[in-house]
Amino acid sequence: MFRSTLRALPLALLLAVLAGCDDDTSTPVSPTPDPVTEAFSGSLNVNGGATHTFTSVAPGSMNATLTSLAPDSGAVLGFAIGSWNGSYCSHINAKDDATQLSVLYGTVTLSRAPLCVRVYDVGRLTDSVSYTITVIHP
């Protein structure tokens, strides 16, 4: 009887080990995409505004920088980021006293989100100004 118990012991241990194993049913983690950098340029007239659209590919942090203003680098204007509905830019974060190198920050919560960045005269321009905006987004 002792010998039959000894023979069954390795089999019992093997079954116990196998019973402790489980299929890994966890969802694989998608890699975070590299940030995308986009630049938008144009000319803003007195009492004017300009909107540029782009699309994020994943949720994450974003920022927009009013990289340059010329010929007047000290010009003050409105600067905003928001969501694009196909017709207009719904401002989520805005700065009505933006100058060169002003930065806006935001968080994208959806994949494939249509977004926008906008510059506009807040009544302080006396002549047209050329601008460049740099946007970094997921």
Secondary structure, 3 states (H helix, E strand, C coil): CHHHHHHHHHHHHHHHHHHHCCCCCCCCCCCCCCCEEEEEEEEECCCCEEEEEEECCCCEEEEEEEEEEECCCCCCEEEEEEEECCCCEEEEEEEEEECCCCEEEEEECCCCCEEEEEEECCCCCCCCEEEEEEEEEC
